[in-house]
Amino acid sequence: MNGTIALNSELMQNKVFDYAERFKLYILLLLLASPQQVPADNTTTRPQVITSTSKLSTLSSLTPKQVRNALRALQKSGLIEVVTSHRNTTILF
């Protein structure tokens, strides 16, 4: 996996910075985000991650419950948008 991300120091003002699980998951999602992963109907060109809670749990070494809670908190803070279906979870930035 190759990739780089740039972080703005304003992230330190966000509540996500105060919680290790949320911050860890957010950084993981940024590293996984790919603007090339566009759905077949081409509805968006925003960077996104198409994954599952269990896969995020494995990659982040967090429990599935911690991943769900962190995703909920990140969504409430406005950093991500989560779209779930019975097949996968899509995270938009």
N, C-alpha and C positions, 0 to 999 in steps of 0.2 A: 504494500500500500504506500504510494507516494503522494504527497500533498503538503501544502503549506496553508496556513491561515494567518491573518493579521487581526490582532485584537486591539480595540480602542480602550484607553484607560478609563473611559466612562463606564465600562462594564463593572468596575469596582464599586460604583454607586448603586448598581442594581442589586436587589435582594438575592439573586442567584449566586452572587459572589460569596454570600455568608453561609451557604449550605454546600458542603463538600459533594454530596451525592448529585445535587442539581448541577453544580458547576462541572463535575466530571462528565455527566451525561451530555451537557450542552457542548462541551469541547469535543467529545466523541462524535456527536451529531454533525458539528461543523466540519470535522475531518472526513466524515463519511459522505457529506453532501456533494451531490454531483449535478450540475446543470444539464448534463447529458441524459439523465434518467427522466425522460418526459413520457407521460402516459400515451397510449395509442391514440386517444382522442385529442391530444395536443392542447389540453386546456390551460396549461401553464408553462412558463419558462423560468419560473423562480427556482433557485437551488432547492433541492429536495432530497429526502432519503426515503426509500421504499424498503421497509423492513418489518420486523415483528418484535413484540415485547420480549419473547424468549431469546431472540438473537441479540437484542440490545443488552439483555441480562447477562448473556454469556460474554459478550465483548467488554462490558463494563465491570464485570465481577460484582454487580449489584443483584439483589433478589428481584424477581418479577414485580413484586409489590412496590419496592423502592423505585423501579423504573416507571411504573404507572403513576406513582405519586409525583415523581420528578417531572414527568411529561405534563401532568396536570398543572403543576406549579409554573413550569416554563410557559405553558400556554396562557395561563392567567396573567403572567407578567408581560405578555405580548411579544416575547422573543421568537416563538414558533407558533405554527398552526398545525394541529393534529387532525388528520382525517382517517378514521378507522373504517374497516370493512371486515367481512368475515374471512377474507383472504390475507390481508396485510394491514399495516399501518403506514400512512404516508405523512411525513413531517415536512412542512414547508417553512422556509425562512423568509 
